[in-house]
Amino acid sequence: MGIYQKKVFKKNKKGEWECKSCKTETVSHDFNFWKKSFKTEQKSDFGEHTFLSLRNSKTSDKKFVSSATTYFGNDEKVVRTLLTTSNKLPKKKRK
């Protein structure tokens, strides 16, 4: 499991992205977890598309997701950025 910073953006009348909410959430950072969600995306009617940035693990040959951007149509996107792969948030990020 990893802790991600989740930001929800919506387009304003000028067509610029505005951040509507920002919070942290605990989600698996394993690539196979995100790969399974692609199958769910294809079946949904929301028109969502997710783009992933992968990073190699320092200790093994596995890859983990460092950031994920999901687009819902043309007017909304959710950006998740990995803060840590441990279950604890670093002290400097807690504020």
DAGIFEN-V996065 format. One record per backbone hydrogen bond with DSSP energy under -1.0 kcal/mol. CO is the residue of the C=O (numbers start at 1). NH is the residue of the N-H. If there is no record, write none. Layout:
co=[CO	CO]
nh=[NH	NH]
This chain:
co=[2	3	3	4	5	6	7	8	8	9	10	12	16	18	21	23	25	27	29	30	31	32	33	36	37	38	40	47	49	51	53	53	55	62	63	64	66	67	68	69	70	71	75	76	77	78	79	80	81	84	90]
nh=[27	83	84	25	81	23	79	20	21	77	18	15	12	10	8	6	4	2	65	34	35	36	37	40	41	42	44	73	71	69	66	67	64	57	31	55	82	53	80	51	78	49	11	72	9	70	7	68	5	3	93]
